[in-house]
Amino acid sequence: MIADFEARALEVVRSIPPGHVMSYGEVADEAGSPRAARAVGNLLRTTVEECPWWRVVGWDGRLRAPDTDRQAELLTSEGVAMRNGKAILRPC
């Protein structure tokens, strides 16, 4: 069951287009487990760079990755607007 959720969550993250972000909760919801935002965060902490982990942020746009400087750099390079250390959320 957990492996199924992880696979679905990673599929959702991979589907986020460059220049867009989703919250951990939105990823969990799209993966079929709306209350599993923390599980998404834990999953992305151990995911290799081929999965665009940097496109997943807190519900309020806050950068939550272990390396927020790297996350901000990657998001900015894709055209995501930032304000006060937060990604400006726009629909995906």
PLY file of the C-alpha trace (Angstrom):
ply
format ascii 1.0
element vertex 92
property float x
property float y
property float z
element edge 91
property int vertex1
property int vertex2
end_header
0.00 0.00 0.00
2.74 2.47 0.93
4.69 1.62 -2.21
1.58 2.35 -4.28
1.15 5.75 -2.66
4.83 6.55 -3.14
4.66 5.64 -6.82
1.53 7.76 -7.31
3.05 10.71 -5.41
6.24 10.58 -7.47
4.16 10.45 -10.64
2.31 13.59 -9.53
5.57 15.39 -8.75
7.03 14.40 -12.11
3.96 15.84 -13.81
4.45 19.35 -12.36
5.60 21.45 -15.30
8.65 23.71 -15.08
7.74 27.11 -13.71
4.94 25.74 -11.51
4.73 24.47 -7.95
2.36 22.35 -5.89
2.05 22.06 -2.14
2.80 18.83 -0.31
-0.93 18.55 0.45
-1.88 19.02 -3.20
0.53 16.26 -4.21
-0.91 13.97 -1.53
-4.45 14.76 -2.64
-3.66 14.12 -6.31
-1.99 10.84 -5.29
-5.19 9.72 -3.58
-4.26 10.31 0.07
-5.31 13.86 0.96
-4.07 13.63 4.55
-0.58 12.42 3.63
1.28 15.71 3.09
3.99 14.74 5.59
4.47 11.41 3.83
5.10 13.33 0.60
7.73 15.43 2.39
9.43 12.35 3.79
9.38 10.70 0.39
10.92 13.69 -1.35
13.73 13.91 1.21
15.04 10.58 -0.07
14.27 11.05 -3.76
16.98 11.45 -6.34
17.25 14.63 -8.38
15.53 13.08 -11.46
12.26 13.82 -9.69
11.67 17.60 -9.56
11.37 17.74 -5.74
12.08 21.48 -5.82
8.63 22.13 -7.35
6.91 21.06 -4.11
6.51 23.73 -1.43
4.53 24.37 1.72
0.84 25.28 1.48
1.76 28.94 1.83
4.58 28.89 -0.72
7.34 28.48 1.86
10.32 26.50 0.76
10.54 23.38 2.90
13.29 21.30 1.31
16.36 20.53 3.40
18.37 22.84 1.11
16.08 25.85 0.63
18.81 27.86 -1.09
19.14 25.18 -3.78
15.35 24.93 -4.04
15.03 28.70 -4.52
17.78 28.65 -7.14
16.09 25.87 -9.12
12.64 27.46 -8.91
13.96 30.86 -9.94
15.79 29.31 -12.90
12.44 27.90 -14.06
10.74 31.27 -13.78
8.89 30.82 -10.50
8.41 34.21 -8.88
9.64 34.49 -5.29
8.70 37.00 -2.62
10.10 37.07 0.92
11.50 33.56 0.59
8.22 32.10 -0.67
7.22 30.85 -4.08
4.33 32.73 -5.59
1.72 30.04 -6.08
-0.10 29.78 -9.35
-2.36 27.01 -10.56
-0.69 24.07 -12.22
0 1
1 2
2 3
3 4
4 5
5 6
6 7
7 8
8 9
9 10
10 11
11 12
12 13
13 14
14 15
15 16
16 17
17 18
18 19
19 20
20 21
21 22
22 23
23 24
24 25
25 26
26 27
27 28
28 29
29 30
30 31
31 32
32 33
33 34
34 35
35 36
36 37
37 38
38 39
39 40
40 41
41 42
42 43
43 44
44 45
45 46
46 47
47 48
48 49
49 50
50 51
51 52
52 53
53 54
54 55
55 56
56 57
57 58
58 59
59 60
60 61
61 62
62 63
63 64
64 65
65 66
66 67
67 68
68 69
69 70
70 71
71 72
72 73
73 74
74 75
75 76
76 77
77 78
78 79
79 80
80 81
81 82
82 83
83 84
84 85
85 86
86 87
87 88
88 89
89 90
90 91
